[in-house]
Amino acid sequence: MLYAIREKFSKLSVKIGIVFSKLKLSPNQWTLLTLIPTIIALYFLVQESFLLAALLFAIAAFFDLIDGSVARVTGNVTKLGAYLDTIMDRYVEGIIIVGLLFIALPTLLLPAYVWLFIYFFGSMMTTYVKAAAKEKELVEKELKGGLLERAERLTLLFIGLIIAYFSRVYFVYIIVLLALLSNISALQRIYYAVKSRDK
């Protein structure tokens, strides 16, 4: 089933790349453009307009899809592009988390800002663990896997923003889930790296 979904997504990605490559923007320009809807989403978050923030967040995610699709279709896949994409990914997620700090959210065992910090830490560690394992040559290929990779995190965050429009309590549950699973994912990747080194 996952293979079928991946195949369909791959075909869709090619079609997206063909369409948006006609706009004559480079993949790196598409990557940098993700900041625009993200910053606007930050504004709406601070205003507590959750649905508008979710919409802008979705647009930013779509731009992130476009850059890779255009790069593959035009044969313009570069190390610089991959680097910029990774950096922008962190900025997008980080900016949204910062925006959430300005919102009055209920406490669930711990204050919401603590859960947001734990989530941010787990998100950064998941990425850093992968980069460190590659840099220190513990693995030959980049680490992947874990309970919550970036795509799953952003999907949950998007769903959470929509839920926040109806109930901030349930939104905090989403944040707690993100906080816990992102850190578990980082620990899983550490385990994979150590296990790979022992082989």
N, C-alpha and C positions, 0 to 999 in steps of 0.2 A: 504493500500500500504506500509506504513512504517513497519507494522508488518511483511509483506512478506519479505521485505528487511532485517529486523532484523533476521528473521528465516534463510534466506539464508546465511547471514553473520555468524550466530552462527554455522551452519553446516560446513562452510568453515574454521572457527576458529578451530573446532575439528580436521579436516583433517590436518591443519597446525601443530597443536599440536602433532598429532600422528607422522607425518614425522620428525619434528625437535627434538622430544624427543629421537629419536634414536641416536642423536649426543652426548648424555650423558652430555650435559651442563645443569646446574640447571637453573631454571627460573631467579634467581637473577643474575647469570652470563650473561644471555641474556640481562637483564636489563642494566647491567654495560657496555655491549658491544655497546649499542646505542651511547655512547660517541665517539667511534672511527670514524664512518662515519660522525658524527656531527662536530667533530674537523676538519676533512678533508674538509667537506663542508664549514666550516669557511674559510679555506685557499683559496678555489676556489672563495668564495664570495669576499674576499679581492682582488683577481686577476681579479674580475669581469667576471668570467666564470660562467654565470648564469645557463646554462643548466647542467653543471657538478655539480654545487652546488645543484640544484634541484634533480638530480639523487641521490646524497649522502644523501640528506635530506629524500628522499623517502625510502632509505635503512634503515636509522635510524628509521623511522616510522614503517617499516616492522619488525625490531628487537623488537620494542615496542609491536607489535602485537604478535610476537612469544613468548615473556616471559609469557604473560597471558595465551596464548593457551597451552603452555607446562605445566604451573602450574595446569590448570584445568584438562588436560588429565592425568597427573601423580598424581593428588590428592595432590599436594604440594602447595596449596594456603595458604599463611601465612600473618600475619600482617606485618612482616618485609618486605616481598616481596611487599606488597601494599605500604608501606612507601617508599621503595627504588624507586618503579615505579613512585610515585608522585614526588619525588625529581628529578629524571632523566628527567621527563617530563618538569619540570621548567628549568633545565639546557639546554636541547635541544632547547627549544623555545628561551631562553635568549641568548644562544650562537649565534643563527642565527640572532637575532635582533642586537647584538653587531657587527656582521659581516657587517650588512647593514649600520652601522654608518660610515664605511670606504669607502662607495660608493658615488660618486657624483650623487646626485638625484635632480631633479628640485623642485622648491618651488611651493606649492599649498596653497595659503593664508598664510600658516606658513612654515618655513623651514622643510625639510623632517625629520631632527633629532628630531624636536619637536613632530611631528606626531609619530615617533618611540617611543619616551619616553611615550607619551600618550597611545600608544598601549601596551607597556610593563607594564605600571601602571595598565591598565585595565585588562590585562591578570593575573597579580599577585593578583589584588583585587578580581577577579572572584574566584580564588582558595582560597584566604584568607577568604573571606566572608563565603564560605562553611565550612571551617575548624573552624572558630570562632563560627558559629551558632551551630555546633555540640559540640564544647568544652564548650560553655556557656549553653548548654542544652536547647537552644531555640527550637530545633527540635529533634525528635527521630531518624529520618533517615537523611542521608546526603542530602543536598540541591542539586537538579539537575535542569536542564532547563535553560532558558534564550535564547536570540537570537543567541548567539555565544558561544558554549561550545568548549572545547579544540579540538575535532575532526574537527569541522567546521573551527576553527582558523587555524589549521595546513593545512587543505585542501586549504583554501584561500591563505595562505602563499606560498604553493607549486605552485599553479596556478600563483601567482604573480611573483615568480622567473622565471617561463617559459615566462610570458609576458614581464618581464624585458629584456629578450634577444632581443625582437623585439622593445619595447618601454618603456623607463624609466618613461615617463609621465604617462602612464596607470598603471604602477607599483605603482606609488605614489598614484593613486586613490585607489588601493587595500589596501595600507597601511593606508590611511585615513579611509577607510571602516572598517578595522580591529580596528583602534583606537577608532572609535565611537561606534561600535557594542560591542566591548569587555567591554567598560565602561557601556554601557546600560545593558549588561548582568549582570554585578556586581550589578548595582542598582536594577535590577529585583530580584536577589537573596536576597538582603537586604529586599526588599518588601515582598518576600515570607517568610523570617524568621520572620519578625515582624508580619505579618498576621497570621502565624502559632502560634506564641506566644499568640496572642489575642484570639485564639479559646478556 
